[in-house]
Amino acid sequence: MTKARLLRLSVVLVSIFMILLIIVYWDNVGTAHFYLHTSFSRPHSPGAIPGITAGEDWEALPDVDEFLAKLISSSLKQNSSIPRKTEQVLVQGSSKPVVSNLEENVRGYDWSTHNDRNSLDQEKLQIERQRTLREFCANSSFTFPTKERSFDDIPNYELNHLIVDDRHGIIYCYVPKVACTNWKRVMIVLSESLLDQGVPYRNPLDIPREHVHNTSTHLTFNKFWRRYGKFSRHLMKIKLKKYTKFLFVRDPFVRLISAFRSKFELENEEFYRRFAIPMLKLYSNHTNLPTSVSEAFGAGLKVSFSDFIQYLLDPRTEKMAPFNEHWRQVYRLCHPCQIDYDFIGKLETLDEDAAYLLQLLKVDRLLRFPPSYRNRTASSWEDNWFAKIPLAWRQQLYKLYEADFVLFGYPKPENLLKD
């Protein structure tokens, strides 16, 4: 009787193990169609593929991590010989961009290739940017909220900006107002996560804006829990170790100006109702406000930049809800002290950084990064925008975004912080 029970228990345990094995294998291999990703060379380890390589010591990983990591590694090796039919197709149509949205006006196309000298300069630039980030993350005298927590301490809902492309082994942390619309388009093309009449999009500029920002379009870390349950954190950490991770940043104050311009100077129904109405009531003493943004604009009722800054500095704002992603600090969106990013791009050098990154990822023959906007907010505008903002407010605002300035090497705006 006891032997029979043990036999049944063994069968059940083996069955559960096989089911888990099939789920993990199918979700990472069958549906994602793994390909051996880039041979991206990290500045501090020339020639090495970021993350896990053949023969690497796995003894430091827990048993579950080891099992899952080896499964993913073997899957990558098995698929490295698969002909890249999709990549050959994607080349077609990518050299002749089409702009279908009036909001997507661009300043001109630059499809020129970058020479070896530029690549060398870019490599040095990356070394410096990563060194700055790591030094300040390790500097105990420089503190900011959430700095000391571990990756395991980050709630799932705070990982919703990490987009994963399993086909090429890429993780992108998107930062709103830092060319994220076009980088999301690139990720859609690479991961084939969106179809047009049954065919994956080949040209980033063909993807409608409303689809780009649809959360269902992208596989993000915060969705892992629904797919993998208790294995989700193990898989996240393995992919963070193995995949190429990048983000793009921008001067924090200029990013705020850009967010204000796009969300409050243009008619935006959602932002009017969620943010503009409370701001106008709290900081401009308006009552009986129109319910629609078109009526408000028609009556000359608009949020001022001063209202916006007061809202950011008001301690009640964060108590009610976290900052909206368009003005939330980068360190809260992308967790740069918990995630070891392989590439740090900047909007100020977007064209050069994007071209270099696509080369490093070995996807530059599949697509090209869409050109920049004509009306990009310039850093030279800061003096004018902050001219009517009281000095004390500017100083408080800097403290609020100081970590983003320091971690990503942006100089302290001394001219705005002194009389």
matplotlib code that plots the C-alpha trace (Angstrom):
import matplotlib.pyplot as plt

x = [0.0, 2.8, 4.7, 1.7, 1.2, 4.9, 4.6, 1.5, 3.3, 6.4, 4.2, 2.5, 5.8, 7.3, 4.2, 4.3, 8.0, 7.4, 4.5, 6.7, 9.5, 7.2, 5.7, 9.0, 10.5, 7.5, 7.1, 10.8, 11.5, 8.4, 6.5, 9.4, 11.6, 14.9, 17.8, 21.4, 21.6, 24.3, 27.9, 27.7, 31.1, 31.0, 33.6, 34.9, 35.2, 36.1, 34.7, 32.5, 28.8, 26.9, 25.6, 25.9, 28.3, 29.3, 31.4, 30.5, 30.5, 26.9, 27.6, 26.6, 23.0, 20.3, 19.2, 16.1, 18.1, 20.7, 18.1, 16.2, 19.4, 20.8, 17.5, 17.5, 21.2, 20.6, 17.6, 19.7, 22.4, 19.8, 18.2, 21.5, 21.5, 17.9, 17.8, 16.6, 13.9, 12.2, 15.3, 15.7, 12.1, 12.5, 15.1, 12.6, 10.8, 13.0, 15.0, 12.1, 10.3, 6.7, 5.1, 1.4, 0.7, 0.7, 2.2, 5.2, 6.7, 10.5, 13.4, 15.0, 16.3, 19.9, 20.6, 24.3, 26.6, 29.0, 32.7, 35.2, 36.3, 32.7, 32.5, 35.7, 34.4, 31.1, 32.9, 34.8, 31.6, 29.9, 32.8, 32.6, 28.8, 28.8, 31.7, 29.8, 26.7, 28.5, 30.6, 27.7, 25.6, 28.5, 29.1, 27.6, 27.8, 25.4, 21.9, 18.4, 15.2, 15.2, 19.0, 19.9, 17.1, 17.8, 16.2, 14.0, 12.7, 11.3, 7.5, 6.3, 4.3, 7.5, 9.0, 6.5, 9.0, 11.3, 10.4, 11.8, 12.7, 13.4, 14.1, 17.3, 18.0, 17.4, 15.8, 14.9, 13.8, 11.7, 11.7, 8.8, 9.9, 13.2, 12.4, 10.5, 7.8, 10.4, 12.4, 9.1, 8.6, 12.0, 11.3, 8.0, 9.7, 12.5, 10.2, 7.4, 4.9, 2.5, 1.1, -0.3, -2.8, -1.1, 2.4, 4.9, 5.7, 9.0, 9.4, 9.2, 7.6, 4.7, 3.5, 0.6, 1.3, -1.8, -0.6, 2.9, 1.8, -0.8, 0.5, -0.7, 1.7, 4.9, 6.2, 7.3, 8.8, 5.6, 3.8, 6.1, 4.2, 1.1, 3.2, 5.6, 4.3, 6.9, 9.5, 9.1, 11.9, 14.3, 13.7, 13.9, 17.4, 18.6, 17.5, 19.0, 22.3, 22.1, 20.4, 21.7, 20.1, 19.8, 18.0, 18.0, 18.0, 17.8, 18.6, 16.0, 14.9, 14.5, 12.6, 10.1, 9.7, 9.0, 6.5, 4.7, 4.6, 3.1, 0.6, -0.6, 0.1, -1.7, -5.3, -5.1, -8.4, -6.9, -4.2, -6.7, -9.1, -6.5, -4.0, -4.9, -8.2, -6.7, -3.7, -6.0, -8.1, -5.2, -2.7, -4.7, -7.8, -10.2, -13.6, -16.4, -13.9, -15.1, -15.3, -13.6, -10.2, -11.5, -13.8, -11.1, -8.7, -11.4, -11.9, -8.2, -7.9, -4.5, -2.1, 0.9, 4.5, 4.4, 1.4, 3.1, 6.2, 4.1, 2.3, 5.6, 6.9, 3.6, 4.1, 0.4, 1.1, 3.1, 0.9, -2.1, -0.3, 3.2, 4.4, 3.1, 5.6, 6.1, 7.7, 8.7, 12.5, 14.5, 16.0, 12.4, 11.5, 14.6, 16.3, 19.9, 21.5, 19.8, 20.1, 23.5, 22.8, 25.1, 24.3, 23.3, 22.1, 21.2, 18.7, 21.3, 23.3, 20.3, 21.2, 24.8, 23.9, 21.0, 23.1, 25.9, 23.6, 21.9, 25.3, 26.3, 23.1, 23.7, 20.3, 21.3, 20.7, 17.1, 16.0, 17.2, 16.2, 13.5, 14.8, 14.5, 11.7, 12.1, 10.5, 12.6, 12.8, 16.3, 18.4, 19.0, 15.3, 15.8, 16.7, 13.5, 11.2, 12.5, 12.9, 9.5, 10.0, 11.1, 14.7, 13.6, 11.3, 14.1, 16.4, 13.7, 13.1, 16.8, 16.9, 13.8, 15.7, 19.3, 19.8, 19.0, 21.4, 24.2, 23.8, 23.7, 26.4, 24.3, 26.0, 24.2, 22.4, 24.2, 22.8, 19.2, 20.1, 21.7, 20.5]
y = [0.0, 2.4, 1.5, 2.2, 5.7, 6.5, 5.4, 7.6, 10.5, 10.0, 10.0, 13.2, 15.0, 13.9, 15.1, 18.5, 18.8, 17.9, 20.4, 23.2, 22.2, 22.3, 25.7, 27.4, 25.8, 26.7, 30.2, 31.0, 28.9, 27.8, 31.1, 33.5, 31.9, 32.5, 33.6, 33.9, 37.6, 40.2, 39.8, 43.2, 44.0, 45.7, 48.4, 46.8, 43.4, 43.7, 41.0, 39.5, 38.9, 40.6, 38.1, 34.3, 32.7, 29.1, 27.6, 30.4, 29.4, 29.0, 27.7, 31.1, 30.6, 28.8, 25.4, 26.8, 29.7, 27.2, 25.0, 27.8, 29.5, 26.4, 25.8, 29.2, 28.9, 25.6, 27.0, 29.9, 27.5, 25.3, 28.2, 29.9, 27.8, 28.7, 30.7, 34.2, 34.4, 37.2, 39.3, 39.0, 40.2, 43.1, 44.7, 45.4, 48.7, 50.0, 52.3, 54.4, 55.8, 56.7, 59.2, 58.6, 60.7, 64.5, 64.5, 62.6, 65.5, 65.1, 67.4, 65.4, 61.9, 60.9, 57.4, 58.0, 55.3, 56.2, 55.7, 53.9, 57.1, 57.8, 54.2, 54.7, 57.9, 56.2, 53.4, 55.9, 57.8, 54.6, 53.7, 57.2, 57.1, 53.7, 54.6, 57.6, 55.7, 52.8, 55.2, 57.1, 54.0, 52.6, 56.0, 55.6, 59.4, 60.0, 58.9, 59.1, 57.2, 53.5, 53.5, 50.8, 48.3, 45.1, 44.0, 41.6, 44.5, 46.3, 45.7, 44.2, 47.3, 49.3, 47.0, 47.9, 50.1, 47.2, 45.9, 42.5, 41.2, 37.5, 37.1, 39.2, 39.1, 42.8, 44.6, 48.3, 50.6, 53.3, 56.8, 59.0, 62.2, 60.6, 59.3, 56.4, 56.3, 55.5, 53.1, 51.3, 51.1, 49.6, 47.0, 46.1, 45.5, 43.4, 41.3, 41.0, 41.7, 43.5, 42.5, 44.5, 42.3, 39.2, 40.3, 41.8, 45.4, 46.0, 49.7, 51.5, 54.6, 52.5, 51.7, 54.0, 55.9, 54.6, 51.0, 52.0, 53.0, 50.2, 48.2, 45.0, 45.4, 44.9, 42.1, 43.9, 42.5, 43.3, 40.8, 37.9, 37.1, 36.1, 33.9, 32.3, 32.7, 32.1, 31.5, 35.1, 36.7, 33.9, 34.4, 38.2, 38.0, 35.4, 37.6, 40.7, 38.8, 37.4, 40.0, 43.4, 46.1, 49.8, 53.0, 56.6, 59.6, 63.4, 66.6, 66.3, 70.0, 69.9, 66.7, 68.5, 71.3, 68.8, 67.0, 70.2, 71.3, 68.1, 67.4, 70.9, 73.2, 70.9, 69.7, 66.5, 65.3, 62.7, 65.0, 67.9, 65.9, 64.0, 66.8, 70.2, 70.6, 69.8, 72.2, 75.0, 74.6, 74.3, 76.8, 79.3, 79.4, 78.6, 77.1, 75.7, 74.6, 73.2, 69.5, 69.3, 70.5, 72.2, 74.3, 75.2, 76.2, 78.2, 80.1, 80.7, 78.4, 76.6, 75.3, 77.6, 76.2, 77.8, 75.7, 72.6, 73.2, 73.8, 70.6, 68.7, 70.3, 69.9, 67.0, 66.1, 65.1, 62.0, 61.1, 60.8, 58.8, 58.3, 60.8, 60.2, 58.5, 61.6, 63.4, 60.6, 60.4, 58.0, 56.3, 55.3, 54.2, 52.2, 51.3, 52.0, 51.1, 47.7, 46.9, 46.9, 48.6, 47.7, 50.9, 54.4, 56.7, 60.4, 62.4, 65.1, 62.7, 60.6, 60.1, 59.0, 56.9, 55.1, 54.3, 52.9, 50.9, 49.2, 48.3, 46.8, 44.8, 43.7, 44.7, 47.8, 45.8, 45.1, 48.7, 52.2, 54.4, 57.0, 60.5, 63.2, 65.7, 69.2, 70.7, 68.9, 71.0, 72.6, 72.9, 76.5, 77.2, 76.5, 80.1, 81.4, 78.7, 79.1, 82.9, 83.4, 80.4, 81.6, 80.6, 78.6, 76.5, 75.9, 74.7, 72.3, 71.0, 70.3, 68.3, 66.4, 65.4, 65.5, 61.8, 61.9, 64.8, 63.0, 59.4, 60.3, 62.9, 66.1, 69.2, 71.0, 74.0, 76.5, 79.5, 78.4, 77.8, 81.1, 84.7]
z = [0.0, 1.0, -2.2, -4.3, -2.7, -3.2, -6.9, -7.4, -5.7, -7.9, -11.0, -9.9, -9.1, -12.4, -14.3, -12.6, -13.4, -17.1, -17.3, -15.9, -18.3, -21.3, -20.2, -19.7, -22.9, -25.1, -23.8, -24.3, -27.4, -29.2, -29.3, -29.0, -31.7, -29.9, -32.0, -30.8, -30.1, -30.5, -29.8, -28.1, -26.6, -23.2, -22.7, -19.6, -21.2, -24.8, -27.1, -24.4, -24.9, -22.0, -19.6, -19.8, -22.1, -22.8, -20.0, -17.5, -13.9, -12.7, -9.2, -7.7, -8.9, -7.0, -8.4, -10.1, -11.7, -12.9, -14.5, -16.2, -17.3, -18.9, -20.6, -22.1, -23.1, -24.8, -26.6, -27.9, -29.2, -30.9, -32.7, -33.7, -36.9, -37.9, -41.2, -40.4, -43.0, -41.2, -41.1, -44.8, -45.3, -42.8, -45.0, -47.6, -47.3, -44.5, -46.7, -47.8, -44.8, -44.8, -42.4, -42.0, -38.8, -38.9, -35.4, -36.7, -38.7, -38.8, -39.5, -42.2, -42.8, -42.2, -43.4, -43.6, -42.2, -39.4, -39.9, -37.6, -35.9, -34.8, -33.5, -31.5, -30.0, -29.2, -27.4, -25.3, -24.6, -23.4, -21.1, -19.5, -19.1, -17.5, -15.3, -14.0, -13.3, -11.5, -9.4, -8.1, -7.5, -5.4, -3.6, -0.1, 0.4, -2.5, -1.6, -3.0, -2.5, -3.4, -4.1, -1.6, -2.3, -4.3, -7.5, -5.6, -3.6, -6.7, -7.0, -10.2, -11.1, -11.1, -13.8, -16.5, -18.4, -19.2, -22.7, -23.6, -27.1, -26.8, -30.5, -30.3, -26.6, -25.9, -23.0, -23.4, -20.5, -22.0, -20.6, -21.8, -23.6, -24.6, -28.1, -26.5, -29.2, -31.9, -29.7, -29.0, -32.7, -33.2, -30.5, -32.2, -35.5, -33.9, -31.7, -34.3, -31.6, -33.9, -37.2, -40.1, -42.1, -40.8, -41.5, -39.0, -39.4, -41.3, -41.1, -37.6, -39.2, -40.5, -37.0, -35.9, -32.8, -31.0, -31.3, -30.2, -26.7, -26.3, -23.3, -24.8, -27.7, -25.6, -23.4, -20.2, -17.0, -15.0, -17.2, -16.2, -13.1, -15.1, -17.4, -15.0, -11.5, -8.9, -11.5, -12.8, -10.8, -11.6, -15.3, -15.0, -13.4, -15.9, -18.8, -17.2, -16.9, -20.4, -22.6, -23.8, -21.8, -22.8, -22.0, -23.3, -21.0, -21.3, -19.3, -16.5, -16.6, -20.4, -20.2, -17.8, -20.3, -23.1, -20.9, -20.1, -23.7, -25.0, -22.3, -21.3, -24.2, -26.6, -26.2, -24.4, -22.9, -20.5, -19.0, -18.8, -16.6, -14.6, -14.0, -15.4, -13.6, -10.1, -10.9, -12.0, -8.9, -6.5, -7.9, -10.0, -7.8, -10.6, -9.9, -12.1, -14.8, -18.1, -18.4, -21.7, -22.8, -25.9, -23.9, -21.4, -24.2, -25.9, -22.6, -22.2, -19.2, -19.5, -16.9, -16.6, -16.3, -12.8, -11.9, -13.2, -11.0, -7.9, -8.6, -8.8, -5.5, -3.6, -1.1, -1.5, -5.1, -4.3, -1.4, -3.7, -6.5, -7.9, -10.5, -13.9, -16.1, -18.3, -15.3, -13.1, -12.4, -14.6, -11.5, -10.6, -14.1, -15.0, -11.6, -12.9, -9.6, -9.6, -13.3, -15.0, -18.3, -21.2, -23.2, -22.1, -24.8, -24.6, -26.5, -27.0, -29.2, -30.3, -34.0, -33.3, -30.3, -32.0, -35.1, -33.0, -30.8, -33.7, -35.1, -31.8, -31.6, -35.2, -36.3, -38.4, -41.6, -40.5, -39.8, -39.1, -36.3, -37.3, -37.7, -35.0, -34.6, -36.0, -32.8, -30.2, -27.0, -26.8, -23.7, -24.5, -23.6, -19.9, -19.0, -20.6, -19.2, -15.6, -15.7, -13.8, -11.5, -8.0, -7.0, -4.0, -6.3, -8.8, -6.0, -4.6, -8.1, -8.6, -5.4, -6.7, -9.9, -8.6, -8.9, -12.6, -13.1, -11.3, -12.3, -16.0, -16.1, -16.6, -15.2, -12.3, -13.8, -11.7, -13.6, -12.6, -8.9, -8.0, -7.9]

ax = plt.figure().add_subplot(projection="3d")
ax.plot(x, y, z, "-o")
ax.set_aspect("equal")
plt.show()
